[in-house]
Amino acid sequence: MKKIIFLLVISLPVWNKTYSQELDANVIVNYENLPVAAKDRLINFGTQIRDYLSNNKFTRQNWEGEKIKCNFNIFFTGASDELTYTAQLVISSQRTIEGTPRSSLMLSLMDNTWQFKYERNQAMYFNQTDFDPLTSFLDYYAYIIIGFDLDSYYRLGGTELFSRALDITVKGASSQFPDGWQSKSTAYNRRGLVENLVNAKFQQLRQDIFDYHYNGLDLYHSPKTKLQAQENMVKLIRNLEKVRSQLDPRSVLLKVFFDAKAGEFVEYLKDYKDKEIFNVLKKIDPSHISKYDEAFK
């Protein structure tokens, strides 16, 4: 339970756990596309990435409650020399649903443009000043994951983390490894995601994300509050419908959000009193029409 992370520590229940670090990272590395020599140089890479993500502290506060469970699946796609690598990354993170053993998928995305230098067993340092194509990339996603988590417990709670992620993209865009850090008209890019997150046009969505989780999912499993929980979840959908014409349909944030939540909408709203809500979802999220059609069956 992290709902009082910014309140005075003396007000916390004695059973609430406090951690220095925020992430509990699971890292899987696939080297199949690399030559044998490159695989040998990367033998400890996955362990180093896991330790970097799980042992560094990315916020200025003590972390109350469970660490954020996240998965980093790294697929190496090439090695141009003994130090320079390219890779794809599939990232996901989960948030515990209060009072249940279940979790809510917060992020599920693929980043196809990671290029960096790595020397076998090189030390990895958390440095917020200088840009490094390896560790700054990890910092960026740590900030995004934590920011999404905080947005679900506090209105606009992730703003500071998203601002830090934006700073990294600015530095990355002018670095020797600019791919992915610049704005491009692709389905997903790092710059586009974080620019959406700090854009005033998406502030209402971020506030609705708080209500969706804190006053929706967290209350859904109690019979006394289930109906109100569904109403708070539906509010997000209705508000998106209202501003649909004002938002870029190619928005990276909308893609990332719906990729994570489309299945959840079906699961938690399938018995909602007004089935018309799924027609609304088909309009604002056409890429997942087949999922919403399931809700009518």
C-alpha positions in Angstrom: 0.0 0.0 0.0 1.7 3.2 -1.2 -1.3 5.6 -0.9 0.4 7.8 1.8 3.9 7.9 0.4 4.1 11.7 0.6 2.5 12.0 4.1 4.4 12.2 7.4 6.0 9.0 8.2 4.6 9.0 11.7 1.2 8.6 10.3 2.0 5.3 8.6 0.6 2.0 10.0 3.3 0.0 11.7 2.9 -2.9 9.3 3.6 -0.8 6.2 6.9 -1.8 4.7 9.5 0.9 3.7 12.0 0.3 0.9 14.9 2.4 -0.3 14.4 1.2 -3.9 11.3 1.3 -6.0 11.6 -1.5 -8.6 11.6 -5.3 -8.4 12.9 -6.0 -11.9 12.9 -9.3 -13.8 15.3 -9.3 -16.7 15.5 -11.8 -19.5 18.1 -11.5 -22.3 18.0 -13.2 -25.7 21.3 -13.4 -27.6 20.3 -15.7 -30.4 21.0 -13.2 -33.2 24.6 -12.5 -32.0 27.8 -14.3 -32.9 29.4 -16.5 -30.2 32.1 -14.0 -29.4 29.5 -11.3 -28.7 27.5 -13.7 -26.5 30.5 -14.3 -24.4 31.1 -10.6 -23.8 27.5 -10.3 -22.7 27.5 -13.2 -20.3 26.7 -11.1 -17.2 24.7 -8.4 -18.9 21.3 -9.5 -17.7 22.3 -9.8 -14.1 23.9 -6.3 -14.2 20.8 -4.8 -15.7 18.6 -6.4 -13.1 20.9 -5.2 -10.3 21.0 -1.7 -11.7 17.2 -1.4 -11.9 16.4 -3.1 -8.6 19.2 -1.6 -6.4 19.2 2.0 -7.5 16.9 4.6 -5.9 15.1 6.7 -8.5 13.0 9.0 -6.3 13.7 11.2 -3.4 11.2 9.6 -1.0 11.2 6.4 0.9 9.1 3.9 -1.0 6.1 2.8 1.0 4.6 -0.7 0.3 5.6 -3.2 -2.3 8.2 -2.6 -4.9 6.9 -2.3 -8.5 7.1 -5.5 -10.3 8.4 -5.0 -13.8 9.8 -7.1 -16.7 12.5 -6.2 -19.1 12.8 -8.6 -22.0 15.9 -7.7 -24.1 16.4 -9.1 -27.6 19.8 -8.3 -29.1 19.6 -7.6 -32.8 23.2 -6.8 -33.7 26.7 -6.0 -32.7 28.5 -3.7 -35.0 31.9 -4.0 -33.2 33.1 -5.4 -29.9 31.5 -2.5 -27.9 28.4 -1.3 -29.8 25.1 -3.2 -29.7 21.5 -2.8 -30.9 18.6 -4.3 -29.1 14.8 -4.4 -28.8 13.1 -4.2 -25.5 9.7 -5.4 -24.3 8.7 -3.8 -21.0 5.8 -4.4 -18.7 4.9 -3.3 -15.2 2.2 -4.2 -12.8 0.4 -2.5 -9.9 -1.2 -4.4 -7.0 -5.0 -4.1 -6.7 -5.6 -3.2 -3.1 -7.1 -5.9 -0.9 -6.6 -8.6 -3.5 -3.8 -10.9 -4.7 -4.4 -9.6 -8.2 -2.5 -6.9 -10.2 -3.3 -4.4 -12.9 -1.1 -4.1 -16.0 0.2 -0.6 -16.1 2.6 -0.7 -19.1 3.1 -3.1 -21.9 5.3 -1.7 -24.8 8.0 -2.6 -27.2 11.0 -0.3 -27.9 12.8 -1.2 -31.1 15.6 1.4 -31.1 18.1 0.8 -28.4 21.7 1.3 -29.3 24.5 1.5 -26.8 28.1 0.6 -25.9 29.0 -2.1 -23.4 32.2 -3.6 -22.2 32.1 -6.9 -20.5 31.4 -6.5 -16.7 31.7 -2.7 -17.0 30.5 -0.8 -13.9 27.1 0.9 -14.2 26.6 4.1 -12.3 23.4 6.0 -11.7 24.2 9.5 -13.1 21.5 12.1 -13.5 23.8 14.7 -15.0 25.5 13.0 -18.0 23.8 11.1 -20.8 24.9 7.4 -21.3 23.1 5.4 -24.0 23.0 2.3 -21.7 22.1 3.6 -18.2 20.2 6.7 -19.3 17.9 4.4 -21.3 17.3 2.3 -18.1 16.7 5.5 -16.1 14.2 6.7 -18.6 12.1 3.6 -18.3 12.5 3.5 -14.5 11.1 7.0 -14.3 8.2 6.1 -16.7 7.3 2.9 -14.7 7.4 4.7 -11.3 5.6 7.7 -12.8 2.7 5.6 -14.0 2.5 3.9 -10.7 2.4 7.2 -8.8 -0.3 8.6 -11.1 -2.5 5.7 -10.0 -2.2 6.6 -6.3 -2.1 10.4 -6.5 -3.6 12.9 -9.0 -0.7 13.8 -11.3 1.6 12.0 -8.9 4.1 11.1 -11.5 4.8 14.6 -12.9 8.3 14.9 -11.4 9.3 11.5 -12.8 8.0 12.3 -16.2 9.9 15.6 -16.2 13.1 13.8 -15.5 12.4 11.3 -18.3 11.8 14.3 -20.6 15.2 15.7 -19.6 16.8 12.4 -20.7 15.1 12.5 -24.1 16.4 16.0 -24.7 20.0 14.9 -23.9 19.6 11.7 -25.9 18.4 13.5 -29.0 21.7 15.5 -29.2 23.9 12.5 -28.3 25.8 10.1 -30.6 22.9 7.7 -30.2 19.8 9.8 -31.1 17.5 7.0 -32.3 14.4 6.8 -30.3 15.0 10.0 -28.4 13.8 12.3 -31.2 10.2 12.9 -32.2 9.1 10.7 -35.1 5.8 9.8 -36.7 6.1 6.1 -35.6 3.7 4.1 -33.6 6.0 4.3 -30.6 8.9 6.4 -29.6 10.3 7.5 -26.3 10.2 11.2 -27.0 6.5 11.0 -28.1 5.4 9.2 -25.0 7.0 11.5 -22.5 5.9 14.7 -24.4 2.3 13.4 -24.2 2.7 12.8 -20.5 3.7 16.3 -19.7 1.4 17.9 -22.2 -1.6 19.9 -20.7 -4.0 18.2 -23.2 -3.5 14.9 -21.4 -3.7 16.1 -17.8 -7.3 15.1 -17.5 -6.6 11.6 -18.7 -3.8 11.3 -16.1 -6.2 12.5 -13.4 -8.8 10.0 -14.6 -6.2 7.3 -14.5 -5.9 8.0 -10.8 -9.7 7.6 -10.3 -9.8 4.6 -12.5 -7.3 2.8 -10.2 -7.7 4.3 -6.8 -11.4 4.8 -6.8 -12.1 2.1 -9.4 -10.0 -1.1 -9.4 -9.1 -0.7 -5.7 -12.9 -0.7 -4.8 -14.2 -3.1 -7.4 -13.9 -6.3 -5.4 -16.1 -5.2 -2.5 -19.8 -5.8 -3.2 -20.6 -2.5 -1.4 -18.5 -0.4 -3.7 -18.4 -2.3 -7.0 -21.0 -0.2 -8.8 -19.3 3.0 -7.8 -16.0 1.6 -8.8 -17.3 0.8 -12.3 -18.7 4.3 -12.6 -15.3 5.8 -11.8 -13.7 3.5 -14.4 -16.3 4.5 -17.0 -15.7 8.2 -16.3 -12.3 7.9 -17.9 -13.8 6.5 -21.0 -16.5 9.1 -21.2 -14.0 11.9 -20.7 -11.8 10.6 -23.5 -14.9 10.5 -25.7 -15.5 14.2 -25.0 -12.0 15.3 -26.0 -11.4 12.8 -28.7 -11.4 15.4 -31.5 -8.8 17.5 -29.6 -6.3 14.6 -29.2 -4.0 13.3 -31.9 -5.3 9.8 -32.8 -1.6 8.8 -33.3 -0.8 9.8 -29.7 1.9 7.5 -28.2 0.4 7.8 -24.8 -3.1 6.7 -25.9 -1.5 3.7 -27.7 0.5 2.7 -24.6 -2.5 3.2 -22.3 -5.0 1.2 -24.4 -2.5 -1.6 -25.1 -2.2 -2.1 -21.3 -5.9 -1.6 -20.4 -8.1 -2.9 -23.3 -8.4 -6.4 -21.8 -9.0 -5.0 -18.4 -11.9 -2.8 -19.6 -13.5 -6.0 -20.9 -12.9 -7.9 -17.7 -14.1 -5.4 -15.3 -16.9 -3.8 -17.3 -18.4 -6.8 -19.0 -21.4 -6.7 -16.5 -21.7 -2.9 -16.5 -25.3 -1.8 -16.8 -24.8 0.2 -20.0 -23.2 -2.0 -22.8 -23.0 1.1 -25.0 -19.7 1.9 -23.2 -18.1 -0.7 -25.5 -19.2 1.1 -28.6 -17.6 4.2 -27.2 -14.4 2.2 -26.6 -14.5 1.0 -30.2 -14.6 4.6 -31.4 -11.8 5.9 -29.2 -9.7 2.7 -29.4 -10.3 1.1 -32.8 -7.1 -1.0 -32.6 -8.7 -3.2 -30.0 -12.2 -3.6 -31.5 -12.1 -7.4 -31.4 -11.6 -7.3 -27.6 -14.6 -5.0 -27.1 -16.8 -7.1 -29.3 -16.2 -10.0 -26.9 -18.0 -8.0 -24.2 -21.2 -8.3 -26.1 -21.1 -12.1 -26.4 
